Amino acid sequence: MSLPPIEIKPLVQLIAGQDWRVSLAHDRPQHVIIWITRGQGRLLLNGTRRGVGTHNALTIPPHTLFALELGRQGSGMVALIPDGTEIRWPTRARQLRVRDVDSIGEMTAIFEAAHREVTQARPLAQDAIDAHMALMSVWLRRQIALPDHLPITMNAAARLSARFCERVSKNYADGLTMADHAAALGVTATHLTRACKAATGRTAADLLTERTLYAARIALTETSVPAQDIARHLGFGSAAYFTRFMQQHTGQTPTALRKAARQTH
């Protein structure tokens, strides 16, 4: 079975005027490479929250929980690469703060050239995109190998938060309670909540809620699956409970969210 095409686009197109598409804690099935070209903000990655800014490269493997709050002045480029390509991509999430002028120019040029191939659709465009992605992979692996980009040592709270984020990515739709997650991690729910709050600024319940909310919003805005089926898939006991959940966190019912999305498109 052939893989979906690689997507190269400005970050603003990924957000599509809806900040929740990147600001809610979520994961994606593809490798996500984000190159920030302007602005500052906050990043949730590897179970910790940290600052993010201009000329930061983010490498996010498939099914890795993350959230990005960049602000209205922020901009950048993003590559969404299907899992399973022959190109070697980092297997661990990284935030690379790039300061070398030549390296900054190289990454910017790779993204710009790949994006031109996507938008111009010339003959052999896919071959050209693959070649640019291979160069991006080399660039990333060279940066990761630099002493400046050695992994940050994580304290106990951050390590526990990272393990919980892995569980959220895999089990957000299973209807598990916070006590269930805590027991699986060998801690109490109170300890898990404190650790996540210390590492991310969000409680464990916040992270789980955001991942569920993201899945619900994607399903409502990008599919025609009935709301009651979405509710069932996400582990809600009833459609009414799902409606209350969406109203509480968005101010709108599932029906209203879906209608608004259709009007936008």
C-alpha positions as CSV (number, residue, x, y, z in Angstrom):
1,M,0.0,0.0,0.0
2,S,1.4,3.4,-1.0
3,L,2.0,6.0,1.6
4,P,0.2,9.4,1.7
5,P,2.1,12.3,0.2
6,I,4.5,14.4,2.2
7,E,3.0,17.7,3.1
8,I,5.1,20.9,3.2
9,K,3.3,24.1,4.3
10,P,3.5,27.3,6.2
11,L,2.6,26.9,9.9
12,V,-0.3,29.3,9.4
13,Q,-1.9,26.8,7.0
14,L,-1.6,24.0,9.5
15,I,-3.3,26.2,12.1
16,A,-5.9,27.3,9.5
17,G,-7.1,30.1,11.7
18,Q,-7.9,27.7,14.6
19,D,-5.3,27.9,17.3
20,W,-6.5,24.7,18.9
21,R,-5.1,22.7,16.0
22,V,-1.6,23.1,17.6
23,S,-2.2,24.6,21.0
24,L,-4.1,21.6,22.4
25,A,-2.0,18.7,23.6
26,H,-2.2,16.2,20.8
27,D,-0.2,13.8,18.6
28,R,-0.2,13.0,14.9
29,P,0.4,9.8,12.9
30,Q,3.2,11.4,10.9
31,H,6.6,12.7,11.6
32,V,6.2,16.4,12.3
33,I,9.1,18.8,11.6
34,I,8.5,22.4,12.5
35,W,10.9,25.2,11.6
36,I,10.1,28.4,13.5
37,T,11.2,31.5,11.5
38,R,9.7,34.2,13.7
39,G,8.1,34.7,17.1
40,Q,8.3,33.3,20.6
41,G,6.0,31.0,22.6
42,R,5.6,27.9,24.7
43,L,6.1,24.3,23.7
44,L,4.9,21.1,25.4
45,L,7.2,18.2,24.4
46,N,8.7,15.2,26.1
47,G,6.3,15.7,29.0
48,T,7.8,19.2,29.8
49,R,6.9,22.8,29.0
50,R,9.7,25.1,27.8
51,G,10.1,28.3,25.8
52,V,10.4,28.2,22.0
53,G,11.5,30.9,19.6
54,T,13.0,31.9,16.3
55,H,15.2,29.4,14.5
56,N,14.1,26.5,16.7
57,A,13.6,23.2,14.9
58,L,11.2,20.7,16.4
59,T,11.3,17.0,15.5
60,I,8.2,15.2,16.7
61,P,8.0,11.4,15.9
62,P,4.6,9.8,15.2
63,H,2.2,9.5,18.2
64,T,4.2,11.9,20.4
65,L,2.2,14.3,22.5
66,F,3.0,18.0,21.9
67,A,1.4,21.4,21.9
68,L,2.7,24.7,20.5
69,E,1.5,28.2,21.5
70,L,3.4,30.6,19.3
71,G,1.3,33.8,19.3
72,R,0.0,35.9,16.5
73,Q,3.4,37.2,15.4
74,G,4.8,33.8,15.1
75,S,5.5,32.1,11.8
76,G,7.3,29.1,10.4
77,M,7.2,26.0,8.1
78,V,6.0,22.5,8.8
79,A,6.7,19.1,7.1
80,L,4.3,16.2,7.7
81,I,6.0,13.0,6.7
82,P,4.2,9.7,6.7
83,D,5.5,7.0,9.0
84,G,7.3,4.3,7.1
85,T,9.3,6.3,4.5
86,E,12.8,5.1,3.7
87,I,14.3,8.4,4.9
88,R,15.8,8.2,8.4
89,W,14.0,10.6,10.8
90,P,14.8,11.2,14.4
91,T,13.1,8.6,16.7
92,R,13.1,10.9,19.7
93,A,11.3,14.3,20.0
94,R,13.8,17.2,20.0
95,Q,13.9,20.9,20.3
96,L,17.0,22.3,18.5
97,R,17.9,25.9,19.2
98,V,19.9,26.8,16.1
99,R,22.3,29.7,16.3
100,D,24.8,29.1,13.5
101,V,24.0,31.4,10.6
102,D,25.0,28.9,7.9
103,S,22.8,26.2,9.4
104,I,19.8,28.5,9.7
105,G,20.2,29.4,6.0
106,E,20.5,25.7,5.0
107,M,17.3,24.7,6.8
108,T,15.4,27.7,5.5
109,A,16.5,26.9,1.9
110,I,15.5,23.2,2.2
111,F,12.0,24.2,3.4
112,E,11.6,26.9,0.7
113,A,12.7,24.5,-2.1
114,A,10.5,21.7,-0.9
115,H,7.5,24.0,-0.6
116,R,8.1,25.3,-4.2
117,E,7.9,21.8,-5.5
118,V,4.6,21.2,-3.6
119,T,3.0,24.4,-4.9
120,Q,4.3,24.4,-8.5
121,A,3.6,20.7,-9.2
122,R,6.3,20.4,-11.8
123,P,7.2,17.0,-13.4
124,L,9.0,14.7,-11.0
125,A,8.0,17.0,-8.1
126,Q,7.6,14.0,-5.8
127,D,11.2,12.9,-6.5
128,A,12.4,16.4,-5.8
129,I,10.4,16.6,-2.5
130,D,11.9,13.2,-1.4
131,A,15.4,14.5,-2.2
132,H,14.8,17.7,-0.2
133,M,13.5,15.6,2.7
134,A,16.6,13.4,2.6
135,L,18.7,16.6,2.9
136,M,16.5,17.8,5.8
137,S,17.0,14.4,7.6
138,V,20.8,14.9,7.2
139,W,20.6,18.4,8.5
140,L,18.6,17.3,11.6
141,R,20.9,14.5,12.4
142,R,24.0,16.7,12.1
143,Q,22.4,19.2,14.5
144,I,21.4,16.5,17.0
145,A,25.0,15.3,17.0
146,L,26.3,18.7,18.1
147,P,27.3,19.2,21.8
148,D,24.9,22.1,22.0
149,H,22.0,19.7,21.4
150,L,22.6,17.0,23.9
151,P,19.4,15.8,25.6
152,I,18.4,17.7,28.7
153,T,18.6,15.8,31.9
154,M,15.1,15.3,33.3
155,N,14.1,15.3,37.0
156,A,11.7,12.7,38.5
157,A,8.6,14.8,37.9
158,A,9.5,15.4,34.2
159,R,10.2,11.7,33.7
160,L,6.9,10.7,35.2
161,S,5.1,13.4,33.1
162,A,6.8,12.1,30.0
163,R,5.6,8.5,30.7
164,F,2.1,9.8,31.3
165,C,2.1,11.7,28.0
166,E,3.0,8.5,26.3
167,R,0.0,6.8,27.9
168,V,-2.3,9.7,26.9
169,S,-1.3,9.3,23.2
170,K,-2.1,5.6,23.3
171,N,-5.1,5.4,25.7
172,Y,-6.9,8.7,25.6
173,A,-10.0,7.1,24.1
174,D,-10.1,4.1,26.5
175,G,-12.3,5.8,29.1
176,L,-9.7,5.2,31.8
177,T,-9.8,7.3,35.0
178,M,-6.9,9.2,36.4
179,A,-6.6,6.6,39.1
180,D,-6.3,3.9,36.4
181,H,-3.4,5.8,34.7
182,A,-1.7,6.5,38.0
183,A,-1.9,2.8,39.0
184,A,-0.4,1.8,35.7
185,L,2.5,4.1,36.4
186,G,2.9,2.9,39.9
187,V,2.0,6.2,41.7
188,T,-1.0,7.8,43.2
189,A,-3.3,10.1,41.3
190,T,-2.3,13.0,43.5
191,H,1.4,12.4,42.8
192,L,0.8,12.1,39.1
193,T,-1.1,15.4,39.1
194,R,1.6,17.2,41.0
195,A,4.4,15.9,38.7
196,C,2.5,16.9,35.5
197,K,1.7,20.3,36.9
198,A,5.4,20.9,37.8
199,A,6.7,19.7,34.5
200,T,4.1,21.1,32.1
201,G,2.0,23.7,33.9
202,R,-1.0,21.5,33.1
203,T,-2.4,18.8,35.5
204,A,-2.6,15.2,34.3
205,A,-6.4,15.7,33.9
206,D,-5.7,18.8,31.7
207,L,-3.5,16.8,29.4
208,L,-6.0,14.0,29.0
209,T,-8.8,16.4,28.5
210,E,-6.9,18.3,25.8
211,R,-6.0,15.2,23.8
212,T,-9.7,14.0,24.0
213,L,-10.9,17.5,23.0
214,Y,-8.5,17.6,20.0
215,A,-9.8,14.2,18.8
216,A,-13.4,15.4,19.1
217,R,-12.8,18.6,17.3
218,I,-11.0,16.9,14.4
219,A,-13.8,14.3,14.1
220,L,-16.5,17.0,14.2
221,T,-14.8,19.4,11.7
222,E,-13.2,16.9,9.3
223,T,-15.6,13.9,9.2
224,S,-19.4,13.3,8.9
225,V,-19.4,10.7,11.7
226,P,-22.5,11.2,13.9
227,A,-21.7,12.9,17.2
228,Q,-23.0,9.9,19.2
229,D,-20.5,7.6,17.4
230,I,-17.7,10.0,18.1
231,A,-18.8,10.1,21.8
232,R,-18.7,6.3,21.9
233,H,-15.3,6.1,20.2
234,L,-13.8,8.5,22.7
235,G,-15.1,6.6,25.8
236,F,-18.0,8.9,26.8
237,G,-20.8,7.1,28.6
238,S,-23.5,8.9,26.6
239,A,-24.0,11.5,23.8
240,A,-25.4,13.9,26.4
241,Y,-22.2,13.7,28.5
242,F,-20.2,14.3,25.3
243,T,-22.3,17.4,24.5
244,R,-21.8,18.8,28.0
245,F,-18.0,18.1,27.7
246,M,-17.8,20.0,24.4
247,Q,-19.9,22.9,25.7
248,Q,-17.8,23.2,28.8
249,H,-14.5,23.4,26.8
250,T,-15.5,25.2,23.7
251,G,-18.7,27.0,24.5
252,Q,-20.5,25.3,21.7
253,T,-22.4,22.0,21.1
254,P,-21.0,19.4,18.8
255,T,-23.7,20.3,16.2
256,A,-22.8,24.0,16.4
257,L,-19.0,23.2,16.0
258,R,-19.7,21.1,13.0
259,K,-21.9,23.6,11.4
260,A,-19.4,26.4,11.9
261,A,-16.6,24.3,10.3
262,R,-18.8,23.7,7.2
263,Q,-19.5,27.4,6.9
264,T,-15.8,28.2,7.1
265,H,-15.0,25.7,4.3
